[in-house]
Amino acid sequence: MSKSVNINIRVDSDLKRKAEAVYAELGMNLSTALNVFLRASVRNNGLPFDLRLNAETIETGRRHAAEQGINGLSRVFDGADALPEEEVD
């Protein structure tokens, strides 16, 4: 068996509480659920679910970009350290 390591992540406390409740109903804790997610990601060679933008999400993104003076829906950053503080969670 490989050596296990700790991962520290920052999550909204309400989101964590709700996720823990969902996983408890499934008979697992948050750590087990995250391991399931990571194993599925490796098995799928990517996220284990489809990521799609719906029309409302796209329009909201365009409005936000226009308000911020951003061309296009996304910006490229050289890692998390380059993100503006309000966007780092």
C-alpha positions in Angstrom: 0.0 0.0 0.0 1.3 3.5 -0.8 2.0 6.1 1.8 -0.9 8.4 2.5 -0.4 12.2 2.7 -2.5 15.0 4.1 -4.1 17.6 1.8 -5.2 20.9 3.2 -7.9 22.8 1.3 -10.0 25.8 2.0 -13.7 25.4 1.7 -16.7 27.4 2.6 -17.9 26.1 6.0 -21.5 25.8 4.9 -20.5 23.9 1.8 -18.4 21.5 4.0 -21.2 21.0 6.4 -23.7 20.2 3.6 -21.3 17.9 1.8 -20.6 16.0 5.1 -24.3 15.5 5.6 -24.7 14.1 2.0 -21.7 11.7 2.4 -22.9 10.6 5.9 -26.2 9.5 4.2 -24.0 7.5 1.8 -22.2 5.9 4.7 -18.8 7.7 4.3 -16.9 10.6 5.7 -15.5 13.6 3.7 -12.1 12.1 3.5 -13.4 8.9 1.9 -15.6 10.9 -0.5 -12.6 12.9 -1.6 -10.6 9.7 -2.1 -13.5 8.3 -4.3 -13.5 11.6 -6.3 -9.7 11.5 -6.8 -9.7 7.8 -7.8 -12.5 8.5 -10.3 -10.6 11.4 -11.7 -7.5 9.2 -12.2 -9.6 6.5 -13.8 -11.3 9.0 -16.2 -8.1 10.9 -16.8 -10.0 14.1 -15.9 -13.0 15.2 -13.9 -15.4 12.3 -13.3 -18.4 14.2 -14.6 -19.2 16.5 -17.5 -18.6 20.2 -17.1 -21.0 22.3 -19.2 -22.0 25.9 -19.3 -25.7 26.6 -19.7 -27.0 29.7 -21.4 -27.6 31.4 -18.1 -24.1 30.7 -16.8 -22.6 32.0 -20.1 -24.6 35.2 -20.0 -23.8 35.8 -16.3 -20.1 35.3 -17.2 -20.3 37.7 -20.1 -22.0 40.4 -18.0 -19.4 40.0 -15.2 -16.6 40.2 -17.8 -18.1 43.3 -19.3 -18.4 44.9 -15.9 -14.8 44.1 -15.1 -13.6 45.2 -18.5 -12.5 41.7 -19.4 -12.4 40.5 -23.0 -13.8 36.9 -23.3 -15.0 34.6 -20.6 -11.7 33.6 -19.0 -8.3 34.9 -18.1 -5.0 33.0 -17.8 -2.9 33.2 -14.7 0.5 31.7 -13.9 -0.7 29.7 -10.9 -2.8 30.5 -7.9 -0.3 33.0 -6.6 -1.1 35.2 -9.6 -4.9 35.3 -9.0 -6.4 38.4 -7.5 -7.0 37.9 -3.8 -10.8 37.9 -4.0 -10.7 34.9 -6.5 -8.5 32.6 -4.4 -10.6 30.3 -2.2 
